[in-house]
Amino acid sequence: AQSRLSEQLVVEVAECRVSKGLLQEKETAIVDMKKELTELRLLDVVL
């Protein structure tokens, strides 16, 4: 029973790392989009 729990914990930790990686990708994408939006707003002001 203990080895089954250990195995389950390993799986959950791995899934957590994957989720964290996906979250970081999304956060990076949001930062990039915010930069792009700022640039577009600046362009809009210039034009």
mmCIF file as Biopython writes it, N, C-alpha, C and O atoms, coordinates in Angstrom:
data_model
#
loop_
_atom_site.group_PDB
_atom_site.id
_atom_site.type_symbol
_atom_site.label_atom_id
_atom_site.label_alt_id
_atom_site.label_comp_id
_atom_site.label_asym_id
_atom_site.label_entity_id
_atom_site.label_seq_id
_atom_site.pdbx_PDB_ins_code
_atom_site.Cartn_x
_atom_site.Cartn_y
_atom_site.Cartn_z
_atom_site.occupancy
_atom_site.B_iso_or_equiv
_atom_site.auth_seq_id
_atom_site.auth_asym_id
_atom_site.pdbx_PDB_model_num
ATOM 1   N N  . ALA A ? 1  ? 0.835  -1.208 0.000   1.0 0.0 1  A 1 
ATOM 2   C CA . ALA A ? 1  ? 0.000  0.000  0.000   1.0 0.0 1  A 1 
ATOM 3   C C  . ALA A ? 1  ? 0.870  1.258  0.000   1.0 0.0 1  A 1 
ATOM 4   O O  . ALA A ? 1  ? 0.547  2.250  -0.653  1.0 0.0 1  A 1 
ATOM 5   N N  . GLN A ? 2  ? 1.974  1.199  0.740   1.0 0.0 2  A 1 
ATOM 6   C CA . GLN A ? 2  ? 2.840  2.383  0.813   1.0 0.0 2  A 1 
ATOM 7   C C  . GLN A ? 2  ? 3.513  2.669  -0.531  1.0 0.0 2  A 1 
ATOM 8   O O  . GLN A ? 2  ? 3.652  3.824  -0.934  1.0 0.0 2  A 1 
ATOM 9   N N  . SER A ? 3  ? 3.932  1.596  -1.223  1.0 0.0 3  A 1 
ATOM 10  C CA . SER A ? 3  ? 4.586  1.813  -2.518  1.0 0.0 3  A 1 
ATOM 11  C C  . SER A ? 3  ? 3.595  2.374  -3.530  1.0 0.0 3  A 1 
ATOM 12  O O  . SER A ? 3  ? 3.968  3.140  -4.418  1.0 0.0 3  A 1 
ATOM 13  N N  . ARG A ? 4  ? 2.318  1.984  -3.387  1.0 0.0 4  A 1 
ATOM 14  C CA . ARG A ? 4  ? 1.281  2.501  -4.284  1.0 0.0 4  A 1 
ATOM 15  C C  . ARG A ? 4  ? 1.075  3.997  -4.035  1.0 0.0 4  A 1 
ATOM 16  O O  . ARG A ? 4  ? 0.899  4.777  -4.971  1.0 0.0 4  A 1 
ATOM 17  N N  . LEU A ? 5  ? 1.099  4.377  -2.759  1.0 0.0 5  A 1 
ATOM 18  C CA . LEU A ? 5  ? 0.978  5.798  -2.409  1.0 0.0 5  A 1 
ATOM 19  C C  . LEU A ? 5  ? 2.180  6.586  -2.920  1.0 0.0 5  A 1 
ATOM 20  O O  . LEU A ? 5  ? 2.032  7.695  -3.434  1.0 0.0 5  A 1 
ATOM 21  N N  . SER A ? 6  ? 3.368  6.005  -2.775  1.0 0.0 6  A 1 
ATOM 22  C CA . SER A ? 6  ? 4.583  6.669  -3.260  1.0 0.0 6  A 1 
ATOM 23  C C  . SER A ? 6  ? 4.510  6.870  -4.766  1.0 0.0 6  A 1 
ATOM 24  O O  . SER A ? 6  ? 4.859  7.934  -5.279  1.0 0.0 6  A 1 
ATOM 25  N N  . GLU A ? 7  ? 4.053  5.836  -5.471  1.0 0.0 7  A 1 
ATOM 26  C CA . GLU A ? 7  ? 3.920  5.904  -6.925  1.0 0.0 7  A 1 
ATOM 27  C C  . GLU A ? 7  ? 2.922  6.992  -7.314  1.0 0.0 7  A 1 
ATOM 28  O O  . GLU A ? 7  ? 3.152  7.759  -8.249  1.0 0.0 7  A 1 
ATOM 29  N N  . GLN A ? 8  ? 1.814  7.044  -6.584  1.0 0.0 8  A 1 
ATOM 30  C CA . GLN A ? 8  ? 0.776  8.049  -6.850  1.0 0.0 8  A 1 
ATOM 31  C C  . GLN A ? 8  ? 1.330  9.461  -6.615  1.0 0.0 8  A 1 
ATOM 32  O O  . GLN A ? 8  ? 1.037  10.389 -7.368  1.0 0.0 8  A 1 
ATOM 33  N N  . LEU A ? 9  ? 2.123  9.600  -5.573  1.0 0.0 9  A 1 
ATOM 34  C CA . LEU A ? 9  ? 2.728  10.897 -5.257  1.0 0.0 9  A 1 
ATOM 35  C C  . LEU A ? 9  ? 3.678  11.337 -6.369  1.0 0.0 9  A 1 
ATOM 36  O O  . LEU A ? 9  ? 3.682  12.502 -6.767  1.0 0.0 9  A 1 
ATOM 37  N N  . VAL A ? 10 ? 4.483  10.398 -6.866  1.0 0.0 10 A 1 
ATOM 38  C CA . VAL A ? 10 ? 5.412  10.692 -7.962  1.0 0.0 10 A 1 
ATOM 39  C C  . VAL A ? 10 ? 4.640  11.176 -9.188  1.0 0.0 10 A 1 
ATOM 40  O O  . VAL A ? 10 ? 5.037  12.141 -9.840  1.0 0.0 10 A 1 
ATOM 41  N N  . VAL A ? 11 ? 3.535  10.496 -9.494  1.0 0.0 11 A 1 
ATOM 42  C CA . VAL A ? 11 ? 2.700  10.870 -10.643 1.0 0.0 11 A 1 
ATOM 43  C C  . VAL A ? 11 ? 2.123  12.266 -10.438 1.0 0.0 11 A 1 
ATOM 44  O O  . VAL A ? 11 ? 2.140  13.090 -11.353 1.0 0.0 11 A 1 
ATOM 45  N N  . GLU A ? 12 ? 1.615  12.530 -9.244  1.0 0.0 12 A 1 
ATOM 46  C CA . GLU A ? 12 ? 1.013  13.839 -8.969  1.0 0.0 12 A 1 
ATOM 47  C C  . GLU A ? 12 ? 2.042  14.964 -9.025  1.0 0.0 12 A 1 
ATOM 48  O O  . GLU A ? 12 ? 1.742  16.058 -9.503  1.0 0.0 12 A 1 
ATOM 49  N N  . VAL A ? 13 ? 3.248  14.699 -8.541  1.0 0.0 13 A 1 
ATOM 50  C CA . VAL A ? 13 ? 4.314  15.705 -8.608  1.0 0.0 13 A 1 
ATOM 51  C C  . VAL A ? 13 ? 4.665  15.985 -10.069 1.0 0.0 13 A 1 
ATOM 52  O O  . VAL A ? 13 ? 4.857  17.138 -10.455 1.0 0.0 13 A 1 
ATOM 53  N N  . ALA A ? 14 ? 4.748  14.926 -10.879 1.0 0.0 14 A 1 
ATOM 54  C CA . ALA A ? 14 ? 5.053  15.088 -12.305 1.0 0.0 14 A 1 
ATOM 55  C C  . ALA A ? 14 ? 3.966  15.906 -12.995 1.0 0.0 14 A 1 
ATOM 56  O O  . ALA A ? 14 ? 4.265  16.794 -13.793 1.0 0.0 14 A 1 
ATOM 57  N N  . GLU A ? 15 ? 2.700  15.605 -12.685 1.0 0.0 15 A 1 
ATOM 58  C CA . GLU A ? 15 ? 1.581  16.350 -13.274 1.0 0.0 15 A 1 
ATOM 59  C C  . GLU A ? 15 ? 1.625  17.811 -12.846 1.0 0.0 15 A 1 
ATOM 60  O O  . GLU A ? 15 ? 1.329  18.707 -13.636 1.0 0.0 15 A 1 
ATOM 61  N N  . CYS A ? 16 ? 1.992  18.039 -11.611 1.0 0.0 16 A 1 
ATOM 62  C CA . CYS A ? 16 ? 2.091  19.397 -11.080 1.0 0.0 16 A 1 
ATOM 63  C C  . CYS A ? 16 ? 3.171  20.181 -11.823 1.0 0.0 16 A 1 
ATOM 64  O O  . CYS A ? 16 ? 2.990  21.357 -12.138 1.0 0.0 16 A 1 
ATOM 65  N N  . ARG A ? 17 ? 4.293  19.520 -12.099 1.0 0.0 17 A 1 
ATOM 66  C CA . ARG A ? 17 ? 5.384  20.180 -12.835 1.0 0.0 17 A 1 
ATOM 67  C C  . ARG A ? 17 ? 4.944  20.533 -14.246 1.0 0.0 17 A 1 
ATOM 68  O O  . ARG A ? 17 ? 5.268  21.609 -14.750 1.0 0.0 17 A 1 
ATOM 69  N N  . VAL A ? 18 ? 4.201  19.624 -14.891 1.0 0.0 18 A 1 
ATOM 70  C CA . VAL A ? 18 ? 3.686  19.890 -16.238 1.0 0.0 18 A 1 
ATOM 71  C C  . VAL A ? 18 ? 2.755  21.099 -16.201 1.0 0.0 18 A 1 
ATOM 72  O O  . VAL A ? 18 ? 2.854  21.996 -17.038 1.0 0.0 18 A 1 
ATOM 73  N N  . SER A ? 19 ? 1.849  21.113 -15.222 1.0 0.0 19 A 1 
ATOM 74  C CA . SER A ? 19 ? 0.910  22.236 -15.089 1.0 0.0 19 A 1 
ATOM 75  C C  . SER A ? 19 ? 1.656  23.543 -14.868 1.0 0.0 19 A 1 
ATOM 76  O O  . SER A ? 19 ? 1.300  24.576 -15.435 1.0 0.0 19 A 1 
ATOM 77  N N  . LYS A ? 20 ? 2.690  23.491 -14.045 1.0 0.0 20 A 1 
ATOM 78  C CA . LYS A ? 20 ? 3.483  24.691 -13.761 1.0 0.0 20 A 1 
ATOM 79  C C  . LYS A ? 20 ? 4.163  25.189 -15.033 1.0 0.0 20 A 1 
ATOM 80  O O  . LYS A ? 20 ? 4.219  26.392 -15.290 1.0 0.0 20 A 1 
ATOM 81  N N  . GLY A ? 21 ? 4.677  24.251 -15.823 1.0 0.0 21 A 1 
ATOM 82  C CA . GLY A ? 21 ? 5.313  24.609 -17.089 1.0 0.0 21 A 1 
ATOM 83  C C  . GLY A ? 21 ? 4.338  25.275 -18.039 1.0 0.0 21 A 1 
ATOM 84  O O  . GLY A ? 21 ? 4.661  26.278 -18.675 1.0 0.0 21 A 1 
ATOM 85  N N  . LEU A ? 22 ? 3.124  24.702 -18.133 1.0 0.0 22 A 1 
ATOM 86  C CA . LEU A ? 22 ? 2.096  25.278 -19.005 1.0 0.0 22 A 1 
ATOM 87  C C  . LEU A ? 22 ? 1.705  26.666 -18.525 1.0 0.0 22 A 1 
ATOM 88  O O  . LEU A ? 22 ? 1.508  27.577 -19.329 1.0 0.0 22 A 1 
ATOM 89  N N  . LEU A ? 23 ? 1.595  26.822 -17.220 1.0 0.0 23 A 1 
ATOM 90  C CA . LEU A ? 23 ? 1.244  28.121 -16.640 1.0 0.0 23 A 1 
ATOM 91  C C  . LEU A ? 23 ? 2.312  29.163 -16.978 1.0 0.0 23 A 1 
ATOM 92  O O  . LEU A ? 23 ? 1.994  30.297 -17.337 1.0 0.0 23 A 1 
ATOM 93  N N  . GLN A ? 24 ? 3.583  28.764 -16.859 1.0 0.0 24 A 1 
ATOM 94  C CA . GLN A ? 24 ? 4.676  29.690 -17.178 1.0 0.0 24 A 1 
ATOM 95  C C  . GLN A ? 24 ? 4.642  30.094 -18.647 1.0 0.0 24 A 1 
ATOM 96  O O  . GLN A ? 24 ? 4.907  31.248 -18.984 1.0 0.0 24 A 1 
ATOM 97  N N  . GLU A ? 25 ? 4.309  29.127 -19.536 1.0 0.0 25 A 1 
ATOM 98  C CA . GLU A ? 25 ? 4.188  29.445 -20.963 1.0 0.0 25 A 1 
ATOM 99  C C  . GLU A ? 25 ? 3.089  30.475 -21.187 1.0 0.0 25 A 1 
ATOM 100 O O  . GLU A ? 25 ? 3.257  31.420 -21.959 1.0 0.0 25 A 1 
ATOM 101 N N  . LYS A ? 26 ? 1.963  30.284 -20.504 1.0 0.0 26 A 1 
ATOM 102 C CA . LYS A ? 26 ? 0.843  31.214 -20.654 1.0 0.0 26 A 1 
ATOM 103 C C  . LYS A ? 26 ? 1.195  32.590 -20.108 1.0 0.0 26 A 1 
ATOM 104 O O  . LYS A ? 26 ? 0.839  33.607 -20.702 1.0 0.0 26 A 1 
ATOM 105 N N  . GLU A ? 27 ? 1.893  32.623 -18.979 1.0 0.0 27 A 1 
ATOM 106 C CA . GLU A ? 27 ? 2.306  33.907 -18.402 1.0 0.0 27 A 1 
ATOM 107 C C  . GLU A ? 27 ? 3.250  34.641 -19.351 1.0 0.0 27 A 1 
ATOM 108 O O  . GLU A ? 27 ? 3.150  35.857 -19.516 1.0 0.0 27 A 1 
ATOM 109 N N  . THR A ? 28 ? 4.167  33.898 -19.974 1.0 0.0 28 A 1 
ATOM 110 C CA . THR A ? 28 ? 5.086  34.491 -20.946 1.0 0.0 28 A 1 
ATOM 111 C C  . THR A ? 28 ? 4.310  35.037 -22.135 1.0 0.0 28 A 1 
ATOM 112 O O  . THR A ? 28 ? 4.594  36.134 -22.615 1.0 0.0 28 A 1 
ATOM 113 N N  . ALA A ? 29 ? 3.329  34.272 -22.612 1.0 0.0 29 A 1 
ATOM 114 C CA . ALA A ? 29 ? 2.502  34.716 -23.740 1.0 0.0 29 A 1 
ATOM 115 C C  . ALA A ? 29 ? 1.749  35.996 -23.381 1.0 0.0 29 A 1 
ATOM 116 O O  . ALA A ? 29 ? 1.628  36.901 -24.207 1.0 0.0 29 A 1 
ATOM 117 N N  . ILE A ? 30 ? 1.245  36.069 -22.154 1.0 0.0 30 A 1 
ATOM 118 C CA . ILE A ? 30 ? 0.512  37.264 -21.706 1.0 0.0 30 A 1 
ATOM 119 C C  . ILE A ? 30 ? 1.439  38.480 -21.689 1.0 0.0 30 A 1 
ATOM 120 O O  . ILE A ? 30 ? 1.058  39.562 -22.135 1.0 0.0 30 A 1 
ATOM 121 N N  . VAL A ? 31 ? 2.655  38.299 -21.173 1.0 0.0 31 A 1 
ATOM 122 C CA . VAL A ? 31 ? 3.629  39.399 -21.138 1.0 0.0 31 A 1 
ATOM 123 C C  . VAL A ? 31 ? 3.921  39.878 -22.560 1.0 0.0 31 A 1 
ATOM 124 O O  . VAL A ? 31 ? 3.965  41.080 -22.820 1.0 0.0 31 A 1 
ATOM 125 N N  . ASP A ? 32 ? 4.119  38.924 -23.482 1.0 0.0 32 A 1 
ATOM 126 C CA . ASP A ? 32 ? 4.382  39.282 -24.883 1.0 0.0 32 A 1 
ATOM 127 C C  . ASP A ? 32 ? 3.211  40.045 -25.486 1.0 0.0 32 A 1 
ATOM 128 O O  . ASP A ? 32 ? 3.406  41.035 -26.192 1.0 0.0 32 A 1 
ATOM 129 N N  . MET A ? 33 ? 1.997  39.588 -25.208 1.0 0.0 33 A 1 
ATOM 130 C CA . MET A ? 33 ? 0.805  40.257 -25.747 1.0 0.0 33 A 1 
ATOM 131 C C  . MET A ? 33 ? 0.647  41.663 -25.172 1.0 0.0 33 A 1 
ATOM 132 O O  . MET A ? 33 ? 0.236  42.589 -25.871 1.0 0.0 33 A 1 
ATOM 133 N N  . LYS A ? 34 ? 0.981  41.808 -23.881 1.0 0.0 34 A 1 
ATOM 134 C CA . LYS A ? 34 ? 0.897  43.142 -23.266 1.0 0.0 34 A 1 
ATOM 135 C C  . LYS A ? 34 ? 1.880  44.101 -23.930 1.0 0.0 34 A 1 
ATOM 136 O O  . LYS A ? 34 ? 1.554  45.261 -24.182 1.0 0.0 34 A 1 
ATOM 137 N N  . LYS A ? 35 ? 3.096  43.602 -24.214 1.0 0.0 35 A 1 
ATOM 138 C CA . LYS A ? 35 ? 4.095  44.432 -24.903 1.0 0.0 35 A 1 
ATOM 139 C C  . LYS A ? 35 ? 3.570  44.835 -26.276 1.0 0.0 35 A 1 
ATOM 140 O O  . LYS A ? 35 ? 3.659  45.996 -26.675 1.0 0.0 35 A 1 
ATOM 141 N N  . GLU A ? 36 ? 3.021  43.855 -26.990 1.0 0.0 36 A 1 
ATOM 142 C CA . GLU A ? 36 ? 2.493  44.115 -28.331 1.0 0.0 36 A 1 
ATOM 143 C C  . GLU A ? 36 ? 1.354  45.132 -28.277 1.0 0.0 36 A 1 
ATOM 144 O O  . GLU A ? 36 ? 1.270  46.032 -29.112 1.0 0.0 36 A 1 
ATOM 145 N N  . LEU A ? 37 ? 0.489  44.976 -27.293 1.0 0.0 37 A 1 
ATOM 146 C CA . LEU A ? 37 ? -0.640 45.899 -27.134 1.0 0.0 37 A 1 
ATOM 147 C C  . LEU A ? 37 ? -0.142 47.322 -26.863 1.0 0.0 37 A 1 
ATOM 148 O O  . LEU A ? 37 ? -0.665 48.288 -27.419 1.0 0.0 37 A 1 
ATOM 149 N N  . THR A ? 38 ? 0.868  47.436 -26.006 1.0 0.0 38 A 1 
ATOM 150 C CA . THR A ? 38 ? 1.450  48.746 -25.697 1.0 0.0 38 A 1 
ATOM 151 C C  . THR A ? 38 ? 2.031  49.376 -26.961 1.0 0.0 38 A 1 
ATOM 152 O O  . THR A ? 38 ? 1.837  50.564 -27.220 1.0 0.0 38 A 1 
ATOM 153 N N  . GLU A ? 39 ? 2.747  48.563 -27.747 1.0 0.0 39 A 1 
ATOM 154 C CA . GLU A ? 39 ? 3.330  49.066 -28.998 1.0 0.0 39 A 1 
ATOM 155 C C  . GLU A ? 39 ? 2.237  49.531 -29.954 1.0 0.0 39 A 1 
ATOM 156 O O  . GLU A ? 39 ? 2.366  50.579 -30.586 1.0 0.0 39 A 1 
ATOM 157 N N  . LEU A ? 40 ? 1.159  48.751 -30.059 1.0 0.0 40 A 1 
ATOM 158 C CA . LEU A ? 40 ? 0.054  49.119 -30.950 1.0 0.0 40 A 1 
ATOM 159 C C  . LEU A ? 40 ? -0.613 50.409 -30.490 1.0 0.0 40 A 1 
ATOM 160 O O  . LEU A ? 40 ? -0.981 51.248 -31.312 1.0 0.0 40 A 1 
ATOM 161 N N  . ARG A ? 41 ? -0.768 50.569 -29.187 1.0 0.0 41 A 1 
ATOM 162 C CA . ARG A ? 41 ? -1.372 51.798 -28.652 1.0 0.0 41 A 1 
ATOM 163 C C  . ARG A ? 41 ? -0.487 53.004 -28.950 1.0 0.0 41 A 1 
ATOM 164 O O  . ARG A ? 41 ? -0.977 54.081 -29.289 1.0 0.0 41 A 1 
ATOM 165 N N  . LEU A ? 42 ? 0.828  52.807 -28.817 1.0 0.0 42 A 1 
ATOM 166 C CA . LEU A ? 42 ? 1.769  53.892 -29.122 1.0 0.0 42 A 1 
ATOM 167 C C  . LEU A ? 42 ? 1.701  54.252 -30.601 1.0 0.0 42 A 1 
ATOM 168 O O  . LEU A ? 42 ? 1.716  55.428 -30.966 1.0 0.0 42 A 1 
ATOM 169 N N  . LEU A ? 43 ? 1.625  53.227 -31.447 1.0 0.0 43 A 1 
ATOM 170 C CA . LEU A ? 43 ? 1.488  53.459 -32.886 1.0 0.0 43 A 1 
ATOM 171 C C  . LEU A ? 43 ? 0.214  54.226 -33.188 1.0 0.0 43 A 1 
ATOM 172 O O  . LEU A ? 43 ? 0.200  55.140 -34.013 1.0 0.0 43 A 1 
ATOM 173 N N  . ASP A ? 44 ? -0.853 53.841 -32.508 1.0 0.0 44 A 1 
ATOM 174 C CA . ASP A ? 44 ? -2.157 54.472 -32.712 1.0 0.0 44 A 1 
ATOM 175 C C  . ASP A ? 44 ? -2.091 55.959 -32.355 1.0 0.0 44 A 1 
ATOM 176 O O  . ASP A ? 44 ? -2.696 56.797 -33.025 1.0 0.0 44 A 1 
ATOM 177 N N  . VAL A ? 45 ? -1.354 56.270 -31.300 1.0 0.0 45 A 1 
ATOM 178 C CA . VAL A ? 45 ? -1.197 57.668 -30.872 1.0 0.0 45 A 1 
ATOM 179 C C  . VAL A ? 45 ? -0.408 58.439 -31.928 1.0 0.0 45 A 1 
ATOM 180 O O  . VAL A ? 45 ? -0.743 59.574 -32.265 1.0 0.0 45 A 1 
ATOM 181 N N  . VAL A ? 46 ? 0.644  57.802 -32.444 1.0 0.0 46 A 1 
ATOM 182 C CA . VAL A ? 46 ? 1.495  58.434 -33.453 1.0 0.0 46 A 1 
ATOM 183 C C  . VAL A ? 46 ? 0.706  58.683 -34.736 1.0 0.0 46 A 1 
ATOM 184 O O  . VAL A ? 46 ? 0.824  59.745 -35.348 1.0 0.0 46 A 1 
ATOM 185 N N  . LEU A ? 47 ? -0.098 57.698 -35.138 1.0 0.0 47 A 1 
ATOM 186 C CA . LEU A ? 47 ? -0.888 57.830 -36.364 1.0 0.0 47 A 1 
ATOM 187 C C  . LEU A ? 47 ? -2.117 58.667 -36.080 1.0 0.0 47 A 1 
ATOM 188 O O  . LEU A ? 47 ? -2.924 58.904 -36.979 1.0 0.0 47 A 1 
#
